[in-house]
Amino acid sequence: MCKIQIPVPSRGEQEGILRILRIHDVRIQTEQRYLKKLKLQKNGLMHDLLTGKVRVRVPEEQARC
């Protein structure tokens, strides 16, 4: 049987890595909440446009094409 040595970072380095990972985890969660908010806003705007609640104005030069 062969013994394989696996290097393990020091306790301080492990804690530093953990700190960085937690910061990024919080950032990911924040971005996911923001994305969810934007998707809800998009759905609401699409509903308003598709039901005619909000009128779409087209400039005259584009309406003639």
For each residue, the residues with C-beta under 8 A, 3 or more apart:
1:
2:
3:
4:
5:
6:
7:
8:
9: 13 14 17
10: 13 14
11: 14 15
12: 15 16
13: 9 10 16 17
14: 9 10 11 17 18
15: 11 12 18 19
16: 12 13 19 20
17: 9 13 14 20 21
18: 14 15 21 22
19: 15 16 22 23
20: 16 17 23 24
21: 17 18 24 25
22: 18 19 25 26
23: 19 20 26 27
24: 20 21 27 28
25: 21 22 28 29
26: 22 23 29 30
27: 23 24 30 31
28: 24 25 31 32
29: 25 26 32 33
30: 26 27 33 34
31: 27 28 34 35
32: 28 29 35 36
33: 29 30 36 37
34: 30 31 37 38
35: 31 32 38 39
36: 32 33 39 40
37: 33 34 40 41
38: 34 35 41 42
39: 35 36 42 43
40: 36 37 43 44
41: 37 38 44 45
42: 38 39 45 46
43: 39 40 46 47
44: 40 41 47 48
45: 41 42 48 49 54
46: 42 43 49 50
47: 43 44 50 51 53
48: 44 45 51 53 54
49: 45 46 52 53 54 56
50: 46 47
51: 47 48
52: 49 55
53: 47 48 49
54: 45 48 49
55: 52
56: 49
57:
58: 62 63
59: 62 63
60: 63 64
61: 64 65
62: 58 59 65
63: 58 59 60
64: 60 61
65: 61 62
